[in-house]
């Protein structure tokens, strides 16, 4: 019974995932662009790394974390809760940006 | 083999990118690997430093990082007097992937040394906890990453400054590791040589690119009472040196690709140079110390 209980919400989440992003951030020349993005709760942001150097997208408070994104790799995250999400590149932590979820 | 032919043989190995550290009168010297073969007075060989092999990197700056790591290992293995062990100061891999670690571990098995000490670079722990890194290299530190050991009367300290970044981008040890370091050094006598190594510079070289460590001043304070301290790191893929009192700070070149000098260009990414110039960018810059108690620093390139 327990297994079924956990499996159902996961399935729902997968089918509800949008095929497109509501906002996109490009990573180029060691910067996130735009550095400040505002979206609504339930919307999705995608990041794409255009640098030859890998970067990551890591929430300062632990809400989300990408793998190392090599050139042209993307990361997608759906923001369910309103708030201000600061994030950095864990490989180059001088790179900082913010997602604001209304 | 005479001196001349040995030197030529080492040169033929190409991009030897390692630094041989020797102990002479209790003071450390970093000796150019190509010159070590011909050197008459280089003290007792202790260890070699390899850094930033970035296995998995495949961009224009060096499409063959496996080849250049292999050639670096060849240079180490060709040393006429064998170092007891090797240290790798991090960024073993480029993207923390299991297959990259597997390849690197396989390659480094060829190192003819009795021990290999490895500290993680930020490229090795992009997943956060560094699962793949610690699976392979965590044993020496009980999966903590930082630890100390002794060899030839020298106190060695391996530190991790890539898993607790501070705002602004500097590396950091964090409170627990700082407390451990202070405690670890407490019973080491002033006269005992100390070697400290980590991936990112333990001294602040260029803060806008995060080339430094948040606790650098406290670390220097802990080390200044010792008569001979050598602080080593990788991360910046080029040689920068500083001597402060009895502390010699020395960064290592990469076995994979060069990076720009501090502040040149948009960021510290791979520096593409004409193919014929790569050898000179990966060549060795060394510190040599012999009988005198003062370090002598020398920059030497292989090509």
Boltz contact constraints between the chains, C-beta under 6 A:
constraints:
  - contact:
      token1: [A, 29]
      token2: [B, 266]
      max_distance: 6.0
  - contact:
      token1: [A, 30]
      token2: [B, 266]
      max_distance: 6.0
  - contact:
      token1: [A, 30]
      token2: [B, 267]
      max_distance: 6.0
  - contact:
      token1: [A, 52]
      token2: [B, 59]
      max_distance: 6.0
  - contact:
      token1: [A, 53]
      token2: [B, 269]
      max_distance: 6.0
  - contact:
      token1: [A, 54]
      token2: [B, 95]
      max_distance: 6.0
  - contact:
      token1: [A, 56]
      token2: [B, 126]
      max_distance: 6.0
  - contact:
      token1: [A, 68]
      token2: [B, 95]
      max_distance: 6.0
  - contact:
      token1: [A, 68]
      token2: [B, 96]
      max_distance: 6.0
  - contact:
      token1: [A, 68]
      token2: [B, 126]
      max_distance: 6.0
  - contact:
      token1: [A, 91]
      token2: [B, 122]
      max_distance: 6.0
  - contact:
      token1: [A, 93]
      token2: [B, 165]
      max_distance: 6.0
  - contact:
      token1: [A, 93]
      token2: [B, 169]
      max_distance: 6.0
  - contact:
      token1: [A, 93]
      token2: [B, 210]
      max_distance: 6.0
  - contact:
      token1: [A, 94]
      token2: [B, 169]
      max_distance: 6.0
  - contact:
      token1: [A, 94]
      token2: [B, 210]
      max_distance: 6.0
